[in-house]
């Protein structure tokens, strides 16, 4: 089973991709929500990594971004490292320490 903090980081990475797709389309939160049949607040929560969209919305978001759903949910190595560093910088000190401890325990 994946560790909770790793799941949270994954949601933040996917959220950043959703944000990038929306911004590249030049849409507001509300306009993007209308595009995927969701509320503005839902889009905000996805982008912040609080929640992930359902499967149908993931398909629409990926299509609008010109990528496959698997690309939306996964990162290539270099892209993932950049996303992880950006997210890591936004963490509180205790969260950073917890994350580093868990990574060290994995033997990375």
N, C-alpha and C positions, 0 to 999 in steps of 0.2 A: 504494500500500500504506500502511496506517495505521502510524504510528509506534508502537513498542512501549510507550512510556510512556502514550500515549493509549489504547491497548488496556487497559493496566493500570487506568487511571482509569475506563474504561467498566465493567470488571468490578467495581470498588469501588462504583460507582453502582448497578449491578444488585444487588450484594450488600446494599447498604443497603436497597433496596426489599424484598428477600427478608426481611431482618431485620425491617423494619417490618410486613410481612404476618404473619410468625410472632408477633411481639409483640402485634399487634392481635387475633390469634386466641387469645392467652393460652396459647400452647404453649411447652413447653421445646424445646431442640434435639432431644432424643430423640423427643418426641411428634411434632414436625414431620417428622422423618425418617421415622417410621412412616407418616405421612400421605402422603408422596411416595415411599415405598419406598426410602429411603436411610439410610445410617448417620448417627449424630449427628455424626461427624467430617466427613462430606460437607457437611452443613448448615453447620457452622462454617466450612469452607473457602469455601463460596459467599458467606456473609455477610461474610467478611473480604476477598472479592474475589480470592482465590487461584485459583479455578476458577469456571466457569459450569456450571449443571446441563445435562443433555442435553435434547433437544427435548421428549420426553415429560414430563419433570419440570417443565420450564418451563411447559408447558400446565397441569399440575395446580396449580402454584404460582400462576399467574395466575388460574385459576378460583377457587381458595380465597381469593385476594385481591380477587375481584370485578372484575378488570381483564382486558384482552386481553393476549396475549403481547407484542404490539408496544408496549403501554404499559409493560410490565415492562422491556423492552429499550431503550426510548427515554424521554427526558424532555422535558417542555415547557420553554421557556426559563427561566422563573423557578425552577422546581423544579431544573433542571440547575445553575443558578448557585449555589443554596444547597448542593447536593450537592458541587459542585466546590470551593467555599470550605471546606466541612467537611473534605473529603479533603486539600485543599492544606495546611490547618493541621496535619494529622497527618504530613506529609512531613518528612523530614530536610532540613537546609539545602541540601545538595548536590542533592537531588531537586527542591527548590523552584527553585533556580537553573537547573537543567536544563530544567524545565518552562517557566519564564518565558522562557528563551532560545528554546526551540522555538516558543512562542506568538508571540514578537516576530518570529521568522523567517517565520511564516505571514502576517505583516502585520496581525495583529489588534490 
